[in-house]
Each structure stands twice: as structure tokens, then as C-alpha cells.
């Protein structure tokens, strides 16, 4: 009696034909996806310099600029203003004067985010009272402050 030998691929094919259900059995599972979006706020633009002309004919001189930001939807935010020099404008030519002029910055209004891509704009206002500069040397004065958005 002659035994025929089948090649391995032919044998597997024959087994699949004889028992097709078990050869191609499959299983499936459902996978859940969970995502977390954290609160976020981003300053997207701000005035880099606020020009200010000190006017001896006014009780207060005012300079203004703007800042832009977006926050994730429903995120409450507020601002803080800091100045390493104690909110003082320093004379830019120390060989002429070491005078300093006090100034204040109005804190921009707080708000609630409208979502990414919904840019909001807030005003920045710098104020100098006449009393703080009347006895100072003429010339250019400069200072800087930092605006932070808190959420």
C-alpha cells in the first residue's frame, strides 16, 4: 500500500476545508478610550511697550496697551502683576540722574474661558501721578512689569 505524502501547505488547506469553523474562529473585545483635558490658559499676545508721556498739566498720566489670551472653555482666570523694581521707572541715563518715578498698573479684569481659539483681549493701563514726577530730572525713564494669568 502506497502512502501519499502531502506537503504541509496542502495538509493545512485540507484541514481547513474539513473543519472550516474551528480553523477561522475569531474573538473580539470592546476597548474604551478615556481622555482628560486639563484646564489651560495661554497668553497669546501682549503689548511689548507702553508709551507714556508725563504731563505736568494733569494730575495723572495714563499709558495703555492690551494683552490677548485664550483659556479652555469654562476655565475661570485672573491676572497678577509683578515688578522686580517695586513699580519704579528709572532714569535711563544714570550719569544725569538716579531719580525714580513710582507707577501703578491696573490689574486686568478676570473672566471665564470661552475655549481654545476664542481669543479674549484685556486692557493694560499704567498710571503715574503728577506728584511722583514733579521733582525729577527730565529725560527718559523706563521700567518693566510681568503679567501672569492664573487659573
C-alpha positions as CSV (number, residue, x, y, z in Angstrom):
1,X,0.0,0.0,0.0
2,X,1.4,3.3,-1.1
3,X,1.1,6.2,1.4
4,X,1.0,9.6,-0.3
5,X,2.6,12.4,1.4
6,X,1.0,15.8,1.3
7,X,3.0,18.9,1.6
8,X,2.4,21.0,4.8
9,X,0.5,23.8,3.0
10,X,-1.7,21.3,1.2
11,X,-2.3,19.5,4.5
12,X,-3.3,22.7,6.3
13,X,-5.6,23.6,3.4
14,X,-7.3,20.2,3.6
15,X,-7.7,20.5,7.3
16,X,-9.3,24.0,6.8
17,X,-11.8,22.5,4.3
18,X,-12.8,19.7,6.6
19,X,-13.3,21.9,9.7
20,X,-13.8,25.5,8.5
21,X,-15.5,26.8,11.6
22,X,-12.7,26.0,14.1
23,X,-9.9,27.0,11.7
24,X,-11.1,30.6,11.3
25,X,-12.6,31.2,14.7
26,X,-12.3,34.8,15.9
27,X,-12.9,36.7,19.1
28,X,-13.5,40.4,19.7
29,X,-13.4,42.8,22.6
30,X,-14.6,46.4,23.1
31,X,-11.9,48.9,24.2
32,X,-13.0,52.0,26.0
33,X,-11.0,55.3,25.5
34,X,-10.8,57.8,28.3
35,X,-9.3,61.3,27.8
36,X,-8.6,64.1,30.2
37,X,-8.4,67.7,29.2
38,X,-6.8,69.8,31.9
39,X,-7.6,73.5,32.5
40,X,-5.3,75.7,30.5
41,X,-4.8,79.4,29.7
42,X,-2.3,80.9,27.3
43,X,-1.2,84.5,26.8
44,X,-1.1,84.8,23.0
45,X,-0.1,88.4,22.7
46,X,0.7,91.4,24.7
47,X,1.8,95.0,24.1
48,X,5.6,94.9,24.4
49,X,5.9,98.6,25.3
50,X,3.5,101.1,26.7
51,X,4.4,104.7,25.8
52,X,3.7,107.2,28.4
53,X,4.0,111.0,28.3
54,X,4.2,112.6,31.7
55,X,2.1,115.7,31.6
56,X,2.6,118.3,34.3
57,X,-0.8,119.8,33.5
58,X,-2.6,116.7,34.5
59,X,-3.0,115.1,38.0
60,X,-2.3,111.7,36.4
61,X,-0.6,110.5,33.3
62,X,-2.0,107.3,31.7
63,X,-0.5,104.8,29.2
64,X,-2.3,101.8,27.8
65,X,-1.8,98.6,26.0
66,X,-3.5,95.2,25.5
67,X,-3.0,91.6,26.2
68,X,-4.6,88.6,24.5
69,X,-5.3,85.1,25.8
70,X,-7.4,82.0,25.4
71,X,-8.5,79.6,28.1
72,X,-10.2,76.2,27.9
73,X,-13.9,76.5,28.0
74,X,-15.4,77.4,31.4
75,X,-11.9,77.9,33.0
76,X,-12.0,80.8,35.4
77,X,-8.9,83.0,35.3
78,X,-7.5,86.1,36.9
79,X,-4.3,88.1,36.5
80,X,-1.4,89.2,38.7
81,X,1.1,92.0,38.0
82,X,4.6,91.9,39.5
83,X,7.6,94.2,39.1
84,X,11.0,93.3,40.4
85,X,11.9,97.0,40.8
86,X,8.9,97.8,43.0
87,X,6.9,99.6,40.3
88,X,9.6,102.3,39.7
89,X,10.6,103.9,36.4
90,X,14.3,104.5,36.5
91,X,16.1,107.3,34.6
92,X,17.8,105.6,31.6
93,X,21.0,107.8,31.9
94,X,22.4,107.3,35.4
95,X,25.1,109.9,34.7
96,X,22.3,112.5,34.6
97,X,20.1,111.2,37.4
98,X,19.4,108.3,39.7
99,X,15.8,109.5,40.0
100,X,13.0,107.0,40.1
101,X,9.3,107.6,39.4
102,X,6.6,105.5,41.0
103,X,3.9,104.0,38.8
104,X,0.9,101.6,39.1
105,X,-0.6,99.1,36.8
106,X,-4.3,98.3,36.8
107,X,-4.9,94.6,37.1
108,X,-6.9,93.5,34.0
109,X,-10.4,92.1,34.5
110,X,-10.9,88.5,35.4
111,X,-13.0,86.2,33.3
112,X,-14.1,82.7,32.2
113,X,-12.5,81.0,29.2
114,X,-14.5,80.5,26.0
115,X,-12.4,77.7,24.6
116,X,-9.3,77.3,22.5
117,X,-9.4,79.6,19.5
118,X,-11.6,82.1,21.2
119,X,-9.2,84.8,21.9
120,X,-10.1,87.4,24.6
121,X,-8.5,90.8,24.9
122,X,-7.9,92.8,28.1
123,X,-6.6,96.3,28.6
124,X,-3.4,97.1,30.4
125,X,-3.2,100.6,32.0
126,X,-0.2,102.2,33.6
127,X,-0.7,105.3,35.8
128,X,1.7,107.9,37.1
129,X,0.6,110.6,39.4
130,X,1.9,114.1,38.9
131,X,3.3,114.2,42.5
132,X,5.6,111.3,41.7
133,X,7.5,113.1,38.9
134,X,7.3,116.9,39.5
135,X,10.7,117.0,41.4
136,X,12.5,114.6,39.0
137,X,15.1,115.3,36.3
138,X,13.9,115.5,32.7
139,X,14.8,112.6,30.4
140,X,13.7,109.1,29.6
141,X,12.6,106.7,32.3
142,X,12.0,103.0,31.9
143,X,10.7,100.0,33.8
144,X,9.0,96.7,33.2
145,X,6.5,94.5,34.9
146,X,5.3,91.0,34.4
147,X,1.7,89.9,33.7
148,X,0.7,86.4,34.8
149,X,-2.6,84.6,34.1
150,X,-3.8,82.4,37.0
151,X,-6.3,79.6,36.5
